[in-house]
């Protein structure tokens, strides 16, 4: 069977958010022939709790931490480090800024951080040192987060995102392309509270996300296939 696959790479970062005007324009291109169906859901609290499972454990300076990445409004990645036992004390640094180095302090422990060629080195007093590759953090997120397959063809890892600085809540969808690269996009909750954000279309069916007060909803809607154009996702080498 011939498979027609169109990736709807919606909502470019920051200056090109998917808004009312763009939604109306897309609707004009998509003659719909059925109502939106909820094909699955995940409780927001469960997705948030799963974030720690998809983080990289790190022991240094006699303490245990969790490392992962989060994304800002421009979809730029930030390296984060927090105590494994929970509570206050998390730190976050934009990945591109870590090349200049940073200092993380937690309960008398001082760690020096620096990224070189995608490897974050973390050094404690006395020379104790650990290294983490940012790509390994993406691997953990993809492998250990909730996975959702649309149309039996395209699989996304789905996980919650808390933007650094603003703490704006949202979700990230991360997939592996046929070229072996990671492709991801960030969807703020506010973008999908009233209407879905469509991620892709397969064989005449749109698949995407909506959110309600307690759950992230996975939704679909049949369409009459038409020529579409959406902005690209962000890509990253694995």
Secondary structure, DSSP 8 states (H G I E B T S, - for coil): ----EEE-----SGGG---HHHHHHHHHH--B-S--EEEEEEEHHHHHHHHHHTSEEEEETTEEEEEEEEE-TT--EEEEEEETT-SS--EEEEGGGGGG-EEEEETTEEEEEEEETTEEEEEETTS-EEEEEHHHHHHHHHHHSEEEEETTTEEEEEEEEE-TTT--EEEEEEEE-TTS-EEEEEEEGGGGSSS-EEEEEETTEEEEEEE-SSEEEEEEEEB----------EEE--
